[in-house]
Structure formats: C-alpha cells, structure tokens
Amino acid sequence: MGEAQSMESLISLFERLEDPRVERTRDYSLAEVLFLVLAATVSGVDFLTEVEKFGNYKLEWLRRILPYENGVPRHDTIGRVLGRLDPDALERMFAGWVESLAGAVKGVVAIDGKTVRRAIGRGDKRSLCTW
C-alpha cells in the first residue's frame, strides 16, 4: 500500500465515523478536524492551542490532502468535536487502519523519543534532562 493509498484509506475511515454535530453547524468536515489532530500529534504537538497553530502554519500542506475551505478550526472547535466523538469507535477505526498497514510494512523503524528530542546525546547513555 503506497503513501497515497494509505492516506486515502485513513480519510475514508474518518468519513465513516458518525459525526455527532448538527449538520448546519459544521464549518469543517470531521475528516478535516481528525486529520489535523493526527498530523499535529504525530509532529509532537500536545495541546489543542498548538494544534491550531500547527494547522495555520501547515495549511498549504493540509490542503493537499483535504480542502480546508474554511481554513483551520480554532482550538475550542477542535476540543468540542473531539469531546463529542465516541472514543471507542475512534479507537476501533484507528486500530483497524494501523492493522491494515501492518501487511504493507516491510520492516520496523524504531524511533526513540529521547533521541529525537535530543534529551540524550549520541553515544551517551545518560539522559540530558535534569528532572
């Protein structure tokens, strides 16, 4: 499964989730909100305010995947959408997507968070963090 195929399958799964919002109040598709959150989270973003900033910074890239006709949702909108979703349905959907990718992956790339964030220097077994 190529990158475009896996992206399309993820977006189609987002679109199959039940959107708990009233239709007339939807300025952003559920897929747009969830893809933004996923992309920001994978990029190391931890807070909804930062998800919004990430989205504004990466809007051109996000529009290659989904339209984002109304721009990026505000952090409070993102929070309301996430708060109304069925967490079990979201977890099942995401787990199913990850499983579908498992057959396509030829090897595993392990990423050590401390190394990525430079909390441990190369070849140094000690953490550089002091807390």
N, C-alpha and C positions, 0 to 999 in steps of 0.2 A: 504494500500500500504506500503510495507516494505521499509527499507532504500535502499536495492539493487535495488528494482523496481523503486523507485523514482529517484535514480541516473541514472539508465538506461534510464528512460523516459527523463530526462534532457539532457543527452548526445545525445539521438536520435533527440531531438529538435534542439540542436546545429548543428547537422549534416544536418538538413533540411534547415537551413538558407542558403541563397545564399552567397557563398564566392566570394568577389569581386576581389580577387587576381588572377594573371596569374598562371596557374597550374604549370608551370616549376619553379616558384619561391617559391613554398610552401614547406618549410622545416618542418613546424608544421601544423597539421590539425587545422581547425577552432575550432573544439571541444576542442583541447588541449589548445589553447590560451584562449578561453572563460572560460573553467573550471578553469584554473589557475587564471584568473582575479576574477572570482566569489569566489573561495576558499580564495584568499588573501583578498578580500574586506570583506567577512564575518568574517575574522580573524582580522579585524581592520586596514588593510593596506590602505593608502590613496594615495600613489604616485607610478607611474609606476616603478621607480627605486627600490622601496621597493617590488613591485610585483615580480620583477626578483629575488631579494634576497630571498624572501619567497619561490619562486619556487625552487631555488637551495637548500635551507635548507630542504624543504619538498619533494624533488624529489622522494625518495623511496616511500613515501605515494602516491604521484600523479601517479606513475607508477602502483599502484594497481587499478587505475580507467582507465587510458589511457596509451598507450605505451611510449610516450615522448622519442622516439628512438633517437632524436637529442638533448636530454636534454631539457632545459628550454629556451624559446625565450628571447632574450635581450629586455630591456625596450623599445628601439626605434622600434623594430619589433612589439611589443605589441601595441604601440601607432599608428603605421601605420595601423595595422589590424583594430583596434577599430575605427580609423578615416575614414576608407573606408566602414564600415558597415552601413546599413540602420538603423538608430536609431529607427524608428517606427516599423520596422519588429522585431528588437531585443526586444523592449518593449512588443509587442504583444505576442511574443514567451514566454518571461519570465512570463508575467501576466497569460497566459494560463497554464503554468506549475504550478504556485503558486495556481491557482484556482483548478487544478486537485488534489492538495494535501489537499485542504480545507476539502473535504469529508473524508479524511483519518485521520485527526487530531481530537482526542477525546476531547482535551481541549486546552487552550491557555496558553502559558508561556510568561509572560511579562518580558522583560529584560530592566532595567533602565540603560542607558548608563553611567550616572554619578556614579552609584553604582559599575558597572562593572569596570570602570576605576579608582575607588577609589577616585573620586573627592568629594564624600560625605561619611562621616564616618557612620558606623552603628548607627542607632538611632539618628543621628544628622540631623536636618532639614536644616542646613546651608550648602552652598557649601564651599568646602575647596579651590576652585580656587579663585585667587585674582584678575583676570582680569575682 
